[in-house]
Amino acid sequence: MDLAHALWLGLIQGLTEFLPISSSAHLIVLPRLLGWPDQGLAFDVAVHVGTLLAVMLHFRAQLGRLITDTLASVWRRQTVGDSQLGWAIVLGTLPLIVGALVLADAAETILRGPLVIAWATIGFGGLLWWAARRGGQGRNEYDIGPKAALFIGAAQILAIIPGTSRSGITMTAALWLGLDATAAARFSFLLSIPAIALAGGWKALQLAGQSGAVDWVSFAVGLSVAGVSAYVCIRAFLALVARVGMTPFVIYRLALGAMLLVLFTGQAG
């Protein structure tokens, strides 16, 4: 892989993974628009590792408490510290596992067409706008109970459709339940840790059955750029969304979806 391609794809992955604008849509569409070869499964694993490291680094102090308190709650059989939030993350991950097993083949074939991405970008952008109008009811991520966690987790299944955005649909679900925008974003980012780890692990298992030379330099560039850009993006997004809400990202989604419709309507798949 050309190092310039690795740099740009790593940057796109890092900047879009945690924004409600769909990283998968950008990574599928951009190479197609620019005539770049498919980056391959191994590179996808590398950039996923980069974004996973970024979100774990940002929430490192909170993660320690979540793990400790959640394990302690099992031992004591009662809520301990932040264990309610820890269990919400666990419960929110379960529907994604089931959905991925059922819909994995469709996600890799019929759901990757540019028109599917365009309509998903527009449709779920409108849904995000609608949900944002319900948010801000004084709830935060520590108020998420089992039913709410499962609801947000079930919404995550829709992210298998490129253009939906995993972070976007989980924020949409959290906003619909009455969380404010910042709390919805924080819970989405915490929920992304097992989601990205599972996706990266699944791709790594697929990669283990393949043979061929490994382009370690390109992988290192993609991983590093994705990790640094994702870390900066998380911090900037949490600061920005507290001031302006979700409207700029809704506008971006609608504009991107409209552009894709213009570019790909009338073309084959």
Backbone hydrogen bonds, N-H to C=O, Kabsch-Sander energy under -0.5 kcal/mol:
donor,donor_aa,acceptor,acceptor_aa,energy
6,A,2,D,-2.2
7,L,3,L,-2.5
8,W,4,A,-2.4
9,L,5,H,-2.9
10,G,6,A,-2.2
11,L,7,L,-2.3
12,I,8,W,-2.6
13,Q,9,L,-2.5
14,G,10,G,-2.4
15,L,11,L,-2.5
16,T,12,I,-2.1
17,E,13,Q,-2.0
21,I,19,L,-2.0
22,S,19,L,-0.8
26,H,22,S,-1.3
27,L,23,S,-2.5
28,I,24,S,-1.8
29,V,25,A,-2.7
30,L,26,H,-2.3
32,R,28,I,-0.9
33,L,29,V,-2.6
34,L,30,L,-2.4
35,G,31,P,-0.9
36,W,31,P,-2.1
44,D,40,G,-1.5
45,V,41,L,-2.0
46,A,42,A,-1.9
47,V,43,F,-2.3
48,H,44,D,-1.9
49,V,45,V,-2.2
50,G,46,A,-1.8
51,T,47,V,-2.2
52,L,48,H,-2.4
53,L,49,V,-2.4
54,A,50,G,-1.7
55,V,51,T,-2.2
56,M,52,L,-2.1
57,L,53,L,-2.1
58,H,54,A,-2.2
59,F,55,V,-1.9
60,R,57,L,-1.1
63,L,59,F,-2.9
64,G,60,R,-1.6
65,R,61,A,-1.3
66,L,62,Q,-2.7
67,I,63,L,-2.7
68,T,64,G,-2.2
69,D,65,R,-3.1
70,T,66,L,-2.3
71,L,67,I,-2.2
72,A,68,T,-2.2
73,S,69,D,-2.0
74,V,70,T,-1.1
75,W,71,L,-1.7
76,R,72,A,-2.8
77,R,73,S,-1.6
78,Q,73,S,-0.9
83,S,80,V,-2.1
86,G,82,D,-1.9
87,W,83,S,-2.8
88,A,84,Q,-1.7
89,I,85,L,-1.8
90,V,86,G,-1.8
91,L,87,W,-3.1
92,G,88,A,-2.3
93,T,89,I,-0.9
93,T,90,V,-0.8
94,L,90,V,-1.1
97,I,93,T,-1.5
98,V,94,L,-1.7
99,G,95,P,-2.9
100,A,96,L,-2.5
101,L,97,I,-1.8
102,V,98,V,-1.8
103,L,99,G,-2.7
104,A,100,A,-1.1
107,A,103,L,-2.2
108,E,104,A,-1.2
109,T,105,D,-0.6
109,T,106,A,-0.9
111,L,106,A,-2.3
112,R,109,T,-1.5
113,G,110,I,-0.7
117,I,113,G,-2.0
118,A,114,P,-2.4
119,W,115,L,-2.5
120,A,116,V,-2.4
121,T,117,I,-2.5
122,I,118,A,-2.0
123,G,119,W,-3.2
124,F,120,A,-2.4
125,G,121,T,-0.9
126,G,122,I,-2.2
127,L,123,G,-1.8
128,L,124,F,-1.9
129,W,125,G,-2.0
130,W,126,G,-2.2
131,A,127,L,-2.6
132,A,128,L,-2.4
133,R,129,W,-1.1
133,R,130,W,-0.5
134,R,131,A,-1.5
135,G,131,A,-1.0
136,G,179,L,-0.9
137,Q,178,G,-1.7
139,R,178,G,-1.1
143,D,140,N,-2.0
144,I,141,E,-1.1
145,G,143,D,-0.5
149,A,145,G,-2.5
150,L,146,P,-2.3
151,F,147,K,-2.1
152,I,148,A,-2.6
153,G,149,A,-2.5
154,A,150,L,-2.6
155,A,151,F,-1.9
156,Q,152,I,-1.2
157,I,153,G,-0.6
157,I,154,A,-1.1
158,L,155,A,-1.3
159,A,156,Q,-1.7
160,I,157,I,-1.9
161,I,158,L,-2.0
164,T,161,I,-2.1
169,I,165,S,-2.8
170,T,166,R,-1.9
171,M,167,S,-2.2
172,T,168,G,-2.3
173,A,169,I,-2.2
174,A,170,T,-2.3
175,L,171,M,-2.8
176,W,172,T,-2.3
177,L,173,A,-1.3
178,G,175,L,-1.8
179,L,174,A,-2.1
180,D,139,R,-1.7
184,A,180,D,-2.6
185,A,181,A,-2.1
186,R,182,T,-2.5
187,F,183,A,-2.5
188,S,184,A,-2.1
189,F,185,A,-2.4
190,L,186,R,-2.4
191,L,187,F,-2.7
192,S,188,S,-1.2
193,I,189,F,-0.6
193,I,190,L,-1.1
195,A,191,L,-1.3
196,I,192,S,-3.5
197,A,193,I,-2.1
198,L,194,P,-2.6
199,A,195,A,-2.4
200,G,196,I,-3.0
201,G,197,A,-2.4
202,W,198,L,-2.6
203,K,199,A,-2.2
204,A,200,G,-2.1
205,L,201,G,-2.1
206,Q,202,W,-2.0
207,L,203,K,-2.3
208,A,204,A,-1.7
209,G,205,L,-0.7
209,G,206,Q,-0.8
210,Q,207,L,-2.0
215,D,213,A,-0.5
216,W,214,V,-1.6
219,F,215,D,-2.2
220,A,216,W,-2.5
221,V,217,V,-2.3
222,G,218,S,-2.8
223,L,219,F,-2.9
224,S,220,A,-2.4
225,V,221,V,-2.7
226,A,222,G,-2.5
227,G,223,L,-2.4
228,V,224,S,-2.5
229,S,225,V,-2.4
230,A,226,A,-2.2
231,Y,227,G,-2.1
232,V,228,V,-2.2
233,C,229,S,-2.3
234,I,230,A,-2.6
235,R,231,Y,-1.8
236,A,232,V,-2.5
237,F,233,C,-3.0
238,L,234,I,-2.2
239,A,235,R,-1.5
240,L,236,A,-2.5
241,V,237,F,-3.2
242,A,238,L,-0.9
243,R,239,A,-0.5
243,R,240,L,-1.3
244,V,240,L,-2.6
245,G,241,V,-1.4
247,T,244,V,-0.6
249,F,246,M,-0.8
250,V,246,M,-1.9
251,I,247,T,-2.4
252,Y,248,P,-1.9
253,R,249,F,-2.3
254,L,250,V,-2.4
255,A,251,I,-2.3
256,L,252,Y,-2.9
257,G,253,R,-2.9
258,A,254,L,-2.2
259,M,255,A,-2.2
260,L,256,L,-2.3
261,L,257,G,-2.1
262,V,258,A,-2.0
263,L,259,M,-2.3
264,F,260,L,-2.5
265,T,261,L,-2.0
267,Q,264,F,-2.2
